[in-house]
């Protein structure tokens, strides 16, 4: 994320709100003839957001349709969710903050809907036998409407639906996406997306992936259709509505480059935004093949939000980005977007490598050795508040140690390998092994030790989990 990118001068981002508890057992179907099973869990027991996400099913695809009224900051929407049951289900949950559920169906049949806070519980028609058996694919359609919420984090930063002067932007890390569509909102459940958005003529709706055909205008309203084929965690989904100058091109490898820049900051952003293909190509040399079919950037006005975020395919920037910030957010396309953390405790696997990408860029492009960047980070007291692999609370998952000390861990691995060719092969192997999947800190440490053939327990103890500052050369 970087959203809270402590890219020199950027503000690290804090974590998001935990969700209220919902007791599902009361909702199990009492009548006979329905699917025998048990309710899906109302959370996946994430160490920092225990009620985020849901159990009992795995989503493969979201088809979201929205009609947005920016003047009133209201929307009407529907989502068709294609999922596979991982257990026999009597009921299951979706995460949704605010908004009004107008109707819901499961496999085309009306579903009973119960709501408690940010949790929706759906129970299929008792007559729909064998619809929610373990291993079976099922489809859910939820229609909803209302004014989407802005969600305030424990540290005071905001996400979810953020109104702007000429529209709105939806940002999701870590809980904000449930402000604009219901779903299984935990990074461990990734899916493909199709998003159809209708807005007033003259405005543009920008999202992830590629445009599935040209926009169409009818009766003063324009519809944009976006398709994201590769798996995406819901916190990386975005929607920006407003006035944008857009450009489309193709870079080497057939990757589509789509940029959208607010006209007020277009001139100040032009030079850095034009370097997107260069940065992507440079990072591919170091981290492996670019993992998606599209790239680019969304640049809004400086006063519309307070942080950048690595939204999949095209990061969001609140004003003209620096080259360092662009390098950081683009590195997340490998570390965070393609290889996504299993839980929010694993955030350093996103931020450490992305911060180290900045150090590498400075080393190769500007002659500042990574060792010098390491020393600067080592001397920064803020980086020693807690171990990067064990933030003390949800409010700290995007604090300085996750970034700066996380990058120090990567540098120490580089020192341990003591061969840059082998070090970059190690990074490429990591992004290949978990491409489009999820990984934990335990997965990472096991991978590094297996590939290097070294016992690095001392490194992990001192730099990844240690609570005191080790010697710089330790």
TAQUI-V516397 format. One record per backbone hydrogen bond with DSSP energy under -1.0 kcal/mol. NH is the residue of the N-H (numbers start at 1). CO is the residue of the C=O. Records with the same first field share a line. If there is no record, write none. Layout:
NH=CO  CO
//
This chain:
5=3
7=5
10=7
27=24
28=25
38=88
40=91
44=52
45=50
52=49
55=41
58=84
60=82
61=82
62=192
63=80
64=194
65=78
66=196
67=76
68=198
69=74
73=69
74=69
75=146
76=67
77=144
78=65
79=142
80=63
81=140
82=61
83=138
84=58
85=136
86=56
89=132
90=38
92=122
94=120
95=183
96=118
97=178
100=145
102=143
103=143
105=141
106=109
107=139
109=106
111=104
112=123
114=121
116=119
119=116
120=94
121=114
122=92
123=112
128=125
129=127
131=128
135=85
136=133
138=83
140=81
141=105
142=79
143=103
144=77
145=100
146=75
151=159
153=157
156=153
159=151
160=171
161=149
162=169
164=167
168=241
169=162
170=239
171=160
178=175
179=176
180=177
181=177
183=95
185=183
186=184
189=186
191=232
192=60
193=228
194=62
195=226
196=64
197=224
198=66
199=222
201=220
203=200
204=242
206=240
210=227
212=225
213=211
216=223
218=221
221=218
222=199
223=216
224=197
226=195
227=210
228=193
232=191
236=233
237=234
240=206
241=168
242=204
245=261
247=259
249=257
251=255
254=251
256=293
257=249
258=295
259=247
260=297
261=245
262=299
265=262
269=265
270=266
273=269
274=270
275=272
276=273
279=275
280=276
281=277
282=278
283=279
284=280
285=281
287=283
288=284
295=256
297=258
298=315
299=260
300=317
304=301
309=316
311=309
312=236
314=312
316=309
317=298
319=317
326=322
327=323
328=324
329=325
330=326
331=327
332=328
333=330
334=331
335=331
336=334  339
337=332
339=334
340=437
342=439
346=343
347=344
349=346
350=347
351=347
352=348
354=350
355=351
356=352
357=353
358=354
359=355
360=356
361=357
362=358
363=359
364=360
365=361
366=362
368=362
373=369
374=370
375=371
376=372
377=373
378=374
379=375
383=380
384=381
385=382
389=464
390=387
396=393
397=394
399=396
402=399
404=400
406=401
407=403
408=404
409=405
410=406
411=407
412=408
413=409
414=410
415=411
416=412
417=413
418=414
423=419
424=420
425=421
426=422
427=423
428=424
429=425
430=426
431=427
432=428
433=429
434=430
437=434
439=340
444=440
445=441
446=442
447=443
448=444
449=445
450=446
451=447
452=448
453=449
460=456
461=457
462=458
463=459
464=460
465=460
474=471
//
